[in-house]
């Protein structure tokens, strides 16, 4: 086991200059690390499908003469809070499940649980608090959306175990991380239609793609301890798979945009996202762990670009 002091209270794979270490008191650091507040990319990638869906629904509502700017902004605030809370809860749950595995992987053994800075009981209490925040956010929506949100918990519960029984754990991550693509639309219309369903499929393909890049960081340790992933499955063919996955993402987004009747700027954002996908595939070096992490994080900009395109489509 790695001594926590070797990392001065930080974890090996997190930036040491993050706001967590400048603002929060030292006793709070392990909990911030459990929730990954020191690594915002997780909640950002969880948030973007929610934001896309809310903006997609806003475009459709505007066409029907029922758009409300106040409701749109309120939903964005709720999705932001919910993404931070539920990403933190999910990571805490994942760390509880993967406690023993994390002790065997160089990149993760300095995390709060394997390093002993947080007990399993303390982690469970923290998990409950974050889940409660998520519940308070969820009940602000209509009844249909509340039920839809509760249904997502089944997928969330299965994901941490997926790496033990399938080579496609990234698919299960996609099912969970993309659920917001349904939630934003449901929050406006109280139902689902083809537009959010196409958006959900797009977000799943996107998630499998970027998390495959991320998983290449750990493929050697994963092979030693028997953890399965699409990175190990695809191997040297990863670029070809990414072309397919990102291609499906764009294909499904076109269908979603068409079904919702979005305007020119949404498609312009889609074109920019296509260029960003192509750039990732072109420069990817699956044996360069640092580059894999950078490209994984770059997908935050993809999410931002698509959202801005939808907002501009709404505004112009």
C-alpha positions in Angstrom: 0.0 0.0 0.0 1.2 3.5 -0.8 1.7 5.8 2.1 -0.5 8.9 1.8 2.3 11.1 2.9 4.2 10.2 -0.3 1.7 12.3 -2.1 1.3 15.0 0.7 -2.4 14.2 0.9 -3.0 14.3 -2.8 -3.6 11.4 -5.3 -1.1 10.4 -7.9 -3.3 11.0 -10.9 -4.8 14.4 -9.9 -3.3 17.9 -10.5 -1.7 19.3 -7.3 -2.7 22.9 -7.9 -6.4 22.3 -8.0 -8.7 24.6 -6.1 -9.5 21.8 -3.7 -6.0 22.1 -2.2 -6.1 25.9 -2.0 -9.6 26.4 -0.6 -10.7 23.3 1.4 -9.2 22.5 4.8 -6.9 19.5 4.7 -9.3 17.1 6.5 -11.7 17.6 3.7 -9.3 16.6 0.9 -9.9 12.9 1.0 -13.7 13.4 0.6 -13.1 15.9 -2.3 -10.9 13.2 -3.9 -13.6 10.5 -3.4 -16.0 12.8 -5.2 -13.4 13.8 -7.8 -13.9 17.5 -7.2 -10.2 17.8 -7.9 -10.9 16.3 -11.4 -13.8 18.2 -12.8 -13.7 16.5 -16.2 -15.9 13.7 -14.8 -18.9 15.8 -13.9 -18.4 17.9 -17.0 -18.7 14.9 -19.2 -21.8 13.8 -17.2 -23.3 17.2 -17.5 -23.0 17.8 -21.2 -25.7 15.3 -22.4 -28.0 16.9 -19.9 -27.2 20.4 -21.3 -27.5 19.1 -24.9 -30.9 17.6 -24.1 -32.2 20.7 -22.3 -31.1 22.9 -25.3 -32.5 20.4 -27.8 -35.8 20.5 -26.0 -35.7 24.3 -25.8 -35.3 24.5 -29.6 -38.3 22.2 -30.1 -40.3 24.1 -27.5 -39.5 27.4 -29.3 -40.9 26.0 -32.5 -44.1 25.2 -30.7 -44.3 28.6 -29.1 -43.8 27.3 -25.5 -40.2 28.2 -24.8 -39.4 29.6 -21.4 -36.0 31.2 -20.8 -36.5 31.0 -17.0 -37.3 27.3 -17.1 -34.3 26.6 -19.4 -31.9 28.4 -17.1 -33.4 26.8 -14.0 -32.9 23.3 -15.6 -29.3 24.1 -16.5 -28.6 25.0 -12.8 -30.3 21.8 -11.6 -28.3 19.7 -14.1 -25.0 21.3 -13.0 -25.7 20.6 -9.3 -27.0 17.2 -10.1 -24.0 16.3 -12.3 -21.5 17.3 -9.6 -23.4 15.5 -6.8 -24.2 12.3 -8.8 -20.7 12.1 -10.3 -19.3 12.3 -6.8 -21.7 9.7 -5.5 -20.9 7.4 -8.4 -17.2 7.8 -7.9 -17.5 7.1 -4.2 -19.6 4.0 -4.9 -17.1 2.9 -7.6 -14.2 3.3 -5.2 -16.0 1.2 -2.6 -16.5 -1.5 -5.1 -13.0 -1.3 -6.5 -11.2 -0.9 -3.2 -9.0 -4.0 -3.7 -8.4 -3.4 -7.4 -7.3 0.2 -6.7 -4.7 -1.1 -4.3 -3.1 -3.1 -7.2 -3.0 -0.2 -9.8 -0.1 2.3 -9.6 -2.3 5.2 -10.7 -5.1 4.6 -8.1 -3.5 3.1 -5.0 -3.0 6.6 -3.5 -6.7 7.3 -3.6 -8.4 7.8 -0.2 -9.7 4.3 0.4 -6.7 2.2 -0.6 -4.3 4.7 1.1 -6.4 4.4 4.3 -7.2 8.1 4.7 -10.9 7.4 4.6 -12.6 4.3 6.1 -15.3 2.4 4.3 -17.9 3.6 6.8 -17.0 7.2 6.2 -17.1 6.7 2.5 -20.6 5.2 2.7 -21.9 8.2 4.8 -20.4 10.6 2.3 -22.0 8.6 -0.5 -25.4 8.9 1.2 -25.0 12.7 1.6 -24.2 13.2 -2.1 -27.1 10.9 -3.2 -29.4 13.0 -1.0 -28.3 16.2 -2.8 -29.0 14.4 -6.1 -32.5 13.4 -4.9 -33.3 17.0 -3.9 -32.3 18.1 -7.4 -34.4 15.3 -9.0 -37.6 16.1 -7.2 -37.6 19.6 -8.7 -38.7 18.1 -12.0 -42.0 16.7 -13.2 -43.2 13.2 -12.2 -42.1 11.5 -15.5 -38.6 12.9 -15.2 -38.4 11.8 -11.5 -39.3 8.2 -12.5 -36.8 8.3 -15.4 -34.1 9.5 -13.1 -34.7 6.7 -10.6 -34.6 4.1 -13.4 -31.0 5.3 -14.2 -29.8 3.9 -10.8 -30.0 0.4 -12.1 -27.4 1.1 -14.8 -25.3 3.1 -12.3 -25.3 0.2 -9.9 -24.1 -2.3 -12.5 -21.3 -0.3 -14.1 -18.5 -0.8 -11.5 -18.9 -4.5 -11.9 -18.9 -4.5 -15.7 -15.1 -4.6 -16.0 -15.3 -8.0 -14.3 -17.7 -9.8 -16.7 -17.4 -8.0 -20.1 -14.8 -6.5 -22.4 -17.3 -3.6 -22.9 -17.5 -1.8 -19.5 -17.3 1.5 -21.5 -20.7 0.6 -22.9 -22.2 0.4 -19.5 -20.5 3.7 -18.6 -22.1 5.1 -21.7 -25.6 3.9 -20.6 -25.1 5.6 -17.3 -23.3 8.8 -18.3 -25.6 9.5 -21.2 -28.9 9.3 -19.3 -29.0 13.0 -19.1 -29.7 13.0 -22.8 -33.2 11.8 -21.9 -33.6 13.9 -18.8 -33.4 17.4 -20.3 -36.1 16.6 -22.9 -38.3 14.9 -20.3 -38.0 17.9 -18.0 -39.6 20.1 -20.6 -42.2 17.9 -22.2 -42.9 15.2 -19.6 -42.4 12.5 -22.1 -39.8 11.2 -24.6 -39.7 11.2 -28.4 -37.2 10.3 -31.1 -35.1 13.4 -30.7 -33.8 12.5 -27.1 -33.6 8.8 -28.0 -31.2 9.6 -30.9 -29.4 12.0 -28.6 -29.0 9.2 -26.0 -27.5 6.8 -28.6 -25.1 9.6 -29.8 -23.9 10.2 -26.2 -23.4 6.5 -25.6 -21.2 6.2 -28.7 -19.3 9.3 -27.6 -18.7 8.0 -24.1 -17.4 4.6 -25.4 -15.0 6.5 -27.6 -13.5 8.9 -25.1 -13.4 6.4 -22.3 -11.6 3.9 -24.5 -8.9 6.6 -24.9 -8.9 7.1 -21.1 -8.6 3.3 -20.5 -5.4 3.0 -22.5 -3.6 4.7 -19.5 -4.2 1.6 -17.4 -4.1 -1.3 -19.9 -0.9 -2.8 -18.6 -2.0 -2.8 -15.0 -5.5 -4.0 -16.1 -4.0 -6.9 -18.0 -2.0 -8.0 -14.9 -5.0 -8.0 -12.6 -7.6 -9.2 -15.1 -9.6 -6.0 -15.5 -11.3 -5.9 -18.9 -11.9 -2.8 -21.1 -12.4 -1.7 -24.7 -8.8 -0.4 -24.7 -7.6 -3.9 -24.2 -10.2 -5.4 -26.6 -9.5 -2.9 -29.5 -5.7 -2.8 -29.0 -3.9 -1.6 -32.1 -7.2 -1.3 -33.9 -8.3 1.5 -31.5 -8.2 4.2 -34.2 -10.5 2.3 -36.5 -12.9 1.7 -33.7 -12.9 5.4 -32.8 -13.6 6.3 -36.3 -16.7 4.1 -36.1 -17.8 5.3 -32.6 -17.3 9.0 -33.3 -18.9 8.5 -36.7 -22.0 7.0 -35.1 -22.0 9.9 -32.6 -22.3 12.3 -35.4 -24.8 10.2 -37.3 -27.1 10.0 -34.3 -26.7 13.7 -33.5 -27.8 14.6 -37.1 -31.0 12.5 -36.5 -31.6 14.1 -33.1 -31.1 17.6 -34.5 -33.4 16.9 -37.4 -36.1 15.4 -35.2 -36.0 18.5 -32.9 -36.0 21.0 -35.8 -32.8 22.9 -34.7 -31.4 25.7 -36.8 -28.2 26.4 -38.7 -25.9 27.1 -35.8 -26.5 23.7 -34.2 -25.3 22.0 -37.4 -22.3 24.4 -37.4 -21.4 23.2 -33.9 -21.8 19.6 -35.2 -19.3 20.3 -38.0 -16.9 21.8 -35.5 -17.3 18.7 -33.3 -16.6 16.4 -36.3 -13.3 18.2 -36.9 -12.4 17.8 -33.2 -13.2 14.1 -33.4 -11.0 13.7 -36.5 -8.2 15.5 -34.8 -8.3 13.2 -31.8 -8.2 10.1 -34.0 -5.4 11.5 -36.1 -2.9 12.3 -33.3 -3.8 9.5 -30.9 -0.9 7.5 -29.6 -2.3 4.7 -27.5 1.0 4.0 -25.8 1.4 7.6 -24.6 -0.6 7.7 -21.3 -0.2 11.5 -20.8 -1.5 12.2 -24.3 -4.4 9.8 -23.7 -5.4 11.7 -20.6 -5.2 15.0 -22.5 -7.4 13.8 -25.4 -9.9 12.3 -22.9 -10.2 15.7 -21.2 -10.4 17.4 -24.6 -13.9 16.0 -25.0 -15.1 18.6 -22.6 -14.5 21.1 -25.4 -16.5 18.9 -27.7 -19.4 19.0 -25.3 -19.1 22.7 -25.0 -19.1 23.2 -28.7 -22.2 21.2 -29.3 -24.0 23.0 -26.5 -23.1 26.4 -27.8 -24.3 25.5 -31.2 -27.7 24.5 -29.8 -27.9 27.7 -27.8 -27.1 29.9 -30.8 -29.6 28.0 -32.8 -32.1 28.9 -30.1 -31.1 32.5 -29.9 -30.8 33.4 -33.6 
